[in-house]
């Protein structure tokens, strides 16, 4: 089944090959397709393209950087880089992976669910076990520094 757009393009090129003027082609399309016909300017542009020998009416891809799709492999590679060095920046990850800084940010925040905290990448939400473990570590560190403070106060 041919789409409506292709039918319009094919009929325009058909009428062009029959040496019809843009006004005639537009009149025939309007009579046939009614309100779904292309505008006169579009038909005129197509006829100009046909005269140049360009029978392809769709937009050509624009030059520039190719689009990168977020794949599981890219996500895994970024995760590995973050695990190796939690203090690495999104800019350095982007340079190492040769992808845009915005894409790295999207992967880190949306796919890996991480955020930057005190120059380290940490999970946004901790599960219950991780919260308990962090509380225990914090208490141990607090106790350690409390003992050191008591020892240093005695020396005075």
Residue pairs with C-beta under 8 A, 6 or more apart in sequence:
2 10
4 36
8 29
8 33
8 37
8 38
9 46
9 57
11 25
11 28
11 29
11 32
12 25
12 29
12 38
12 43
12 46
12 47
12 50
12 57
13 46
13 50
13 55
15 24
15 25
15 28
16 25
16 46
16 47
16 50
20 28
21 47
22 40
22 43
22 44
22 47
23 40
25 43
25 47
26 37
26 38
26 40
26 43
26 44
29 37
29 38
29 43
30 37
38 46
46 57
49 55
49 57
65 100
68 74
68 99
68 100
68 103
70 103
70 106
70 107
70 111
74 97
74 99
74 107
75 107
75 111
75 112
77 97
78 93
78 97
78 104
78 107
78 108
78 112
79 112
81 88
81 93
81 96
81 97
82 88
82 93
82 108
82 112
82 114
82 121
86 120
86 121
86 122
87 119
87 120
88 121
90 101
90 104
90 105
90 108
91 101
93 104
93 108
94 100
94 101
94 103
94 104
97 104
108 114
108 121
109 115
113 123
113 124
113 125
114 121
114 122
114 123
114 124
115 121
115 122
115 124
116 122
123 130
126 134
